[in-house]
Amino acid sequence: MSGRKIDYLRISLTDRCNLRCRYCMPHDIDSVPMSEILTYEEIREITRAAAQEGIRHVRVTGGEPLVRKGCPDCVRMLKAIPGIETVMLTTNGIWLRKFLPDLLEAGLDGVNISLDTLQREKYREITGYDGLEEVLKAVEACVSAGIRTKINVAAAREINETEILDLVRLSEKWPVDVRFIEMMPIGYGKEYHGLDNRRVLEMIKNRYPDLQEAAPAAGAGFGPAVYMQIPGFLGRTGLISPIHGKFCQSCNRLRLTSTGKLKYCLCYDDAEDLRSVIRSGETPEEKQERIRKIFRAAGQRKPAGHRFEEPDQISEKKRMNEIGG
């Protein structure tokens, strides 16, 4: 790929989810018809072309990827593509224990589990489901299985400002990375007051003044998180700060939506329609070349930076479950 190095592809398997998180998809909304969703074979062919143009790391997302039948088979399919080095999964954790053996057998390299609160009633209020205990059991199962595990926390004043330290302490109990992610003003997320990660860091430092920059860990990841270590803790604390610590110049990722749109940046609605290519009447070789050409140009197509700080410049109107988390 020319221009910026792009080696990370996030692939959304579905816009559907078994939770109703208020900042993502809180209402009963119409799901995309399955006929409009990429098949696993189409995802494989797109990823195969992407790998030939430098994509090395894939993250499977949703919606909730585990609600789509055959998710472990998709992981296995992606792992078999020449050039793909790692395949990871982002999940809400509700069905993770059920599918973990199959995911491990398929070769999954790592899992990120979304968890915004440790209070049972608040979890139910945020997600519409009494599932906190199951998610914590899923974290424990992943740790016991030895798979690289991260906990993603969407940091917002209305949700968890008073729980930051409690969430940090999960990395004392388990060898997991707890990452605080600034909420971006996309979809229903616009209705929340995202926490500035500078404030999050201040709270952590006030409680743990011996906090120090963490040395890179094996299999640490390929994204923008800045990691810190609290002495004596088994895991690390991470900050992902797209708003107050813009990392656009080093952003190495693209997003493939469940309907086949290749997105360059969350801020803008600019996207390439790969579904129309993969479903065209061209030969397999012609399709591969067209898709490769799109990925080849991706480094040049990615914008220099987002403009989330300027609401009138945000052209993306879709919800996060439609784009892919």
NUBADREN-356437 format. One line per 10 residues: number of its first residue (from 1); for each residue x, y, z of C-alpha. Coordinates in nm, 3 decimals, m for minus. Example, Ala and Ser with C-alpha at 12.3 -4.5 7.8 and 13.67 -1.06 7.14 Angstrom:
BEGIN
1) 1.230/m0.450/0.780; 1.367/m0.106/0.714
//
This chain:
BEGIN
1) 0.000/0.000/0.000; 0.121/0.350/m0.077; 0.119/0.646/0.159; 0.043/0.562/0.520; 0.108/0.201/0.622; m0.225/0.023/0.663; m0.198/m0.328/0.806; m0.505/m0.366/1.028; m0.858/m0.448/0.908; m1.164/m0.450/1.133
11) m1.438/m0.672/0.989; m1.796/m0.643/1.111; m1.987/m0.969/1.075; m2.328/m0.828/1.161; m2.516/m0.519/1.273; m2.719/m0.731/1.517; m2.655/m0.759/1.890; m2.797/m0.939/2.192; m2.762/m0.624/2.408; m2.912/m0.277/2.375
21) m2.639/m0.047/2.504; m2.778/0.303/2.527; m2.489/0.470/2.344; m2.486/0.219/2.058; m2.828/0.077/1.964; m3.071/0.136/2.251; m3.399/0.085/2.069; m3.563/m0.191/1.868; m3.430/m0.094/1.530; m3.456/m0.270/1.198
31) m3.163/m0.497/1.120; m3.011/m0.520/0.776; m3.156/m0.810/0.572; m2.917/m1.103/0.555; m2.914/m1.076/0.176; m2.730/m0.745/0.216; m2.473/m0.886/0.460; m2.145/m1.021/0.325; m2.124/m1.399/0.332; m1.825/m1.558/0.504
41) m1.693/m1.661/0.164; m1.715/m1.300/0.043; m1.536/m1.182/0.357; m1.264/m1.438/0.293; m1.212/m1.324/m0.066; m1.199/m0.957/0.032; m0.952/m1.034/0.311; m0.742/m1.247/0.077; m0.705/m0.949/m0.156; m0.635/m0.719/0.140
51) m0.360/m0.950/0.267; m0.188/m0.930/m0.070; m0.177/m0.553/m0.024; m0.031/m0.553/0.326; m0.312/m0.626/0.571; m0.163/m0.844/0.845; m0.400/m0.814/1.140; m0.776/m0.869/1.145; m1.029/m0.796/1.417; m1.375/m0.951/1.396
61) m1.645/m0.722/1.534; m2.017/m0.642/1.512; m2.279/m0.561/1.635; m2.203/m0.868/1.840; m2.009/m1.111/1.619; m2.106/m1.418/1.821; m2.477/m1.376/1.739; m2.398/m1.464/1.379; m2.402/m1.837/1.321; m2.062/m1.980/1.236
71) m1.843/m1.705/1.381; m1.570/m1.954/1.485; m1.571/m2.093/1.130; m1.512/m1.741/1.000; m1.218/m1.702/1.238; m1.073/m2.030/1.111; m1.122/m1.916/0.751; m0.945/m1.585/0.813; m0.657/m1.752/0.998; m0.592/m1.970/0.693
81) m0.538/m1.675/0.458; m0.170/m1.638/0.361; m0.026/m1.318/0.504; m0.275/m1.281/0.789; m0.074/m1.299/1.111; m0.338/m1.243/1.379; m0.715/m1.269/1.407; m0.881/m1.116/1.712; m1.237/m1.072/1.835; m1.428/m0.791/2.004
91) m1.735/m0.907/2.198; m1.971/m0.806/2.475; m1.888/m1.137/2.643; m2.242/m1.263/2.694; m2.200/m1.569/2.468; m1.822/m1.588/2.487; m1.792/m1.880/2.729; m2.024/m2.084/2.507; m1.810/m2.032/2.199; m1.463/m2.002/2.355
101) m1.356/m2.366/2.294; m1.447/m2.340/1.925; m1.278/m2.000/1.892; m0.959/m2.131/2.050; m0.963/m2.436/1.824; m1.008/m2.204/1.527; m0.686/m2.023/1.622; m0.817/m1.697/1.770; m0.523/m1.486/1.888; m0.690/m1.243/2.126
111) m1.020/m1.118/2.261; m1.144/m0.775/2.367; m1.444/m0.772/2.601; m1.659/m0.462/2.637; m1.739/m0.381/3.001; m1.837/m0.034/3.120; m1.944/m0.094/3.481; m1.900/m0.337/3.768; m2.238/m0.255/3.921; m2.504/m0.512/3.840
121) m2.800/m0.273/3.826; m2.609/m0.015/3.626; m2.501/m0.285/3.380; m2.865/m0.382/3.336; m2.961/m0.017/3.292; m2.691/0.044/3.028; m2.735/m0.277/2.829; m3.095/m0.380/2.894; m2.979/m0.719/3.024; m2.873/m0.865/3.358
131) m2.544/m1.002/3.230; m2.260/m0.865/3.442; m2.188/m1.195/3.617; m2.169/m1.380/3.285; m1.925/m1.126/3.141; m1.696/m1.153/3.443; m1.706/m1.532/3.412; m1.612/m1.495/3.046; m1.309/m1.283/3.139; m1.202/m1.547/3.389
141) m1.249/m1.824/3.130; m1.031/m1.638/2.880; m0.759/m1.583/3.138; m0.771/m1.951/3.237; m0.744/m2.050/2.871; m0.434/m1.835/2.831; m0.566/m1.620/2.547; m0.463/m1.254/2.535; m0.752/m1.064/2.695; m0.837/m0.696/2.704
151) m1.129/m0.515/2.862; m1.265/m0.215/2.673; m1.432/0.057/2.880; m1.630/0.330/2.704; m1.556/0.621/2.937; m1.846/0.861/2.993; m1.950/1.084/3.280; m2.303/0.946/3.291; m2.186/0.585/3.297; m1.868/0.519/3.492
161) m1.683/0.830/3.610; m1.711/0.706/3.970; m1.591/0.354/3.879; m1.262/0.425/3.705; m1.046/0.291/3.988; m1.266/m0.014/4.041; m1.229/m0.099/3.673; m0.852/m0.042/3.686; m0.830/m0.295/3.967; m0.948/m0.572/3.735
171) m0.587/m0.571/3.612; m0.474/m0.637/3.968; m0.681/m0.954/3.988; m0.623/m1.079/3.634; m0.344/m1.046/3.373; m0.568/m0.838/3.146; m0.533/m0.495/2.989; m0.807/m0.256/3.100; m0.839/0.018/2.837; m1.038/0.339/2.875
181) m1.168/0.459/2.539; m1.286/0.814/2.487; m1.639/0.807/2.351; m1.667/0.944/2.000; m1.963/1.161/1.891; m2.110/0.901/1.655; m2.471/0.783/1.651; m2.624/0.769/1.998; m2.281/0.840/2.147; m2.346/1.208/2.071
191) m2.594/1.211/2.359; m2.326/1.134/2.619; m2.049/1.338/2.779; m1.736/1.140/2.709; m1.466/1.142/2.974; m1.142/1.315/2.880; m0.870/1.053/2.924; m0.647/1.320/3.074; m0.896/1.323/3.361; m0.895/0.943/3.374
201) m0.515/0.942/3.394; m0.522/1.204/3.669; m0.759/0.992/3.877; m0.540/0.685/3.836; m0.219/0.872/3.918; m0.372/1.026/4.229; m0.450/0.679/4.361; m0.139/0.506/4.223; 0.141/0.765/4.214; 0.397/0.496/4.124
211) 0.217/0.435/3.793; 0.474/0.397/3.517; 0.489/0.356/3.143; 0.449/m0.009/3.055; 0.703/m0.204/2.857; 0.559/m0.359/2.540; 0.398/m0.694/2.614; 0.404/m0.999/2.393; 0.103/m0.984/2.165; 0.022/m0.640/2.301
221) m0.167/m0.531/1.994; m0.136/m0.313/1.691; m0.345/m0.009/1.777; m0.327/0.334/1.940; m0.347/0.243/2.310; m0.091/0.394/2.547; m0.021/0.148/2.828; 0.084/0.197/3.189; 0.177/m0.044/3.464; 0.087/m0.026/3.831
231) 0.356/m0.212/4.031; 0.221/m0.540/4.164; m0.067/m0.559/3.917; m0.086/m0.859/3.685; m0.217/m0.661/3.390; m0.188/m0.312/3.247; m0.397/0.002/3.215; m0.446/0.151/2.870; m0.578/0.479/2.733; m0.721/0.520/2.384
241) m0.776/0.891/2.330; m0.915/0.972/1.985; m1.051/1.309/2.098; m0.794/1.453/2.341; m0.492/1.265/2.209; m0.549/1.239/1.836; m0.345/0.962/1.677; m0.470/1.005/1.320; m0.122/1.028/1.165; m0.037/0.682/1.297
251) m0.380/0.525/1.240; m0.314/0.195/1.064; m0.665/0.060/1.022; m0.956/0.027/0.787; m1.309/m0.093/0.862; m1.518/m0.332/0.656; m1.886/m0.302/0.745; m2.115/m0.602/0.749; m2.269/m0.476/0.423; m1.933/m0.452/0.248
261) m1.844/m0.084/0.277; m1.473/m0.019/0.328; m1.439/0.283/0.559; m1.129/0.495/0.599; m1.227/0.703/0.905; m1.512/0.698/1.156; m1.568/1.071/1.120; m1.665/1.068/0.755; m1.913/0.876/0.538; m1.654/0.821/0.264
271) m1.644/0.450/0.178; m1.582/0.204/m0.104; m1.857/m0.045/m0.191; m1.676/m0.379/m0.199; m1.999/m0.577/m0.197; m2.084/m0.453/m0.544; m1.740/m0.562/m0.661; m1.750/m0.906/m0.503; m2.102/m0.967/m0.640; m2.031/m0.838/m0.988
281) m2.033/m1.062/m1.294; m1.657/m1.039/m1.335; m1.423/m1.335/m1.312; m1.273/m1.417/m0.970; m0.938/m1.288/m1.092; m1.089/m0.957/m1.205; m1.269/m0.913/m0.873; m0.948/m0.980/m0.681; m0.758/m0.724/m0.884; m1.025/m0.457/m0.836
291) m1.033/m0.514/m0.460; m0.655/m0.518/m0.440; m0.646/m0.186/m0.623; m0.882/m0.034/m0.366; m0.669/m0.155/m0.075; m0.355/m0.046/m0.258; m0.485/0.311/m0.264; m0.613/0.307/0.095; m0.307/0.475/0.243; m0.367/0.774/0.019
301) m0.744/0.775/0.069; m0.735/0.790/0.449; m0.794/1.150/0.563; m0.514/1.337/0.739; m0.727/1.345/1.053; m1.077/1.340/1.196; m1.265/1.656/1.292; m1.482/1.529/1.574; m1.416/1.855/1.758; m1.617/2.029/1.482
311) m1.966/1.873/1.486; m2.065/2.026/1.153; m1.772/1.843/0.989; m1.888/1.495/1.097; m2.046/1.346/0.786; m2.090/0.992/0.921; m2.454/0.949/1.029; m2.469/0.574/1.087; m2.481/0.407/1.428; m2.176/0.220/1.555
321) m2.350/m0.116/1.521; m2.398/m0.041/1.150; m2.036/0.066/1.101; m1.873/m0.197/1.318; m1.733/m0.144/1.666
//
